[in-house]
Each structure stands twice: as structure tokens, then as C-alpha cells.
Amino acid sequence: MKAMIEWMARNSVAANLLMIFIGVSGFIAITTVTEEVFPEIELDRISITVPYLGAAPEEVEEAVVIRIEEAIQGLDGIKEIQSTAAKGSSNRHG
């Protein structure tokens, strides 16, 4: 590191050219990079969580899980459905 600093001190033209190159590169980067407040993204997963307090897993499956599965099976783009029924809640991933 010390040798590089000494070389730059002896070769001021090279140091100035390097600074100009870094400055121009930074300016080009700033003007070409696009930044979006809300970029468009494509979500390929969805998660549905339904709380059903005090219900047994069997009750949750019958009252919530099966009904949600039947409702979303007809939607376009649904390839796979994963379900979890637990005490007091159910989770649906598609």
C-alpha cells in the first residue's frame, strides 16, 4: 500500500488520470442506473393464514382448509397447493 502511494506521489499525472477515470465512471453509473420506488415484481407464491381459535386440527381442516382448497383450485396459474392444519389455525401455500 505504501509503495502505491509513493508511486502516485511521484507520478501525479497518473494519479490525476485515475481520479478523472473514477469520476467519469461514477457519473456514467449514476446516470444509467434506474431506480424505481415500486418496481414491478412477479410473485409466484401466496400464503393464506386463517386463525380459528380453540378448534382442533380436524375441525380446522373441515371448516377452513377444504373450503379454501376448493375455492382456489379453479384459479388460473395454480400448480400446487400445500396445506397445514394445526390447533387454532390453518396455513395454505400455493
C-alpha positions in Angstrom: 0.0 0.0 0.0 2.8 2.4 0.9 4.6 1.7 -2.4 1.4 2.5 -4.3 1.0 5.8 -2.5 4.7 6.7 -3.1 4.3 5.9 -6.9 1.2 8.1 -7.1 3.0 10.9 -5.4 5.9 10.6 -7.9 3.6 10.3 -10.9 1.0 13.0 -10.4 -0.3 12.8 -14.0 -1.2 9.1 -13.5 -2.9 9.9 -10.2 -4.9 12.7 -11.8 -5.9 10.4 -14.8 -7.0 7.8 -12.3 -9.2 10.3 -10.4 -10.7 11.5 -13.7 -11.5 7.9 -14.7 -13.1 7.2 -11.3 -15.2 10.4 -11.6 -16.4 9.7 -15.1 -17.2 6.1 -14.2 -19.2 7.3 -11.3 -21.1 9.8 -13.4 -21.9 7.2 -16.0 -23.1 4.8 -13.3 -25.3 7.4 -11.7 -27.0 8.4 -15.0 -27.6 4.8 -16.3 -28.8 3.1 -13.1 -32.6 3.2 -12.9 -34.3 3.3 -9.5 -38.0 2.7 -9.1 -40.0 3.4 -6.0 -42.3 0.5 -6.6 -40.5 -1.9 -9.0 -42.6 -4.4 -10.9 -42.1 -7.9 -9.5 -43.8 -11.2 -10.2 -44.9 -13.1 -7.2 -45.1 -16.8 -7.7 -46.2 -17.8 -4.2 -49.1 -16.9 -2.0 -49.7 -17.8 1.7 -53.1 -17.7 3.4 -53.3 -18.0 7.2 -56.6 -18.3 8.9 -56.8 -18.2 12.7 -59.5 -20.4 14.2 -59.1 -20.2 17.9 -59.9 -23.2 20.1 -60.5 -25.5 17.1 -58.9 -28.9 16.8 -56.9 -29.6 13.7 -59.7 -31.8 12.3 -62.2 -29.0 12.7 -59.9 -26.5 11.1 -59.4 -28.9 8.1 -63.1 -29.4 7.6 -64.3 -25.9 8.2 -61.4 -23.9 6.6 -58.8 -25.9 4.7 -61.1 -27.9 2.4 -63.2 -24.8 1.6 -60.2 -22.7 0.7 -58.7 -25.5 -1.4 -62.0 -25.9 -3.3 -62.2 -22.1 -3.9 -58.7 -21.6 -5.2 -58.4 -24.8 -7.3 -60.2 -23.2 -10.2 -57.9 -20.2 -10.4 -55.5 -19.8 -13.3 -51.8 -20.4 -12.6 -52.3 -22.6 -9.6 -49.9 -25.5 -10.0 -49.6 -26.9 -6.4 -51.3 -26.4 -3.1 -49.8 -27.2 0.3 -51.9 -27.2 3.4 -51.2 -27.3 7.1 -54.0 -27.6 9.7 -53.0 -27.1 13.3 -54.7 -26.4 16.6 -56.3 -23.0 16.2 -55.1 -22.1 12.7 -54.5 -23.3 9.1 -51.9 -22.3 6.5 -52.3 -22.5 2.8 -49.3 -22.2 0.4 -49.7 -22.2 -3.4 
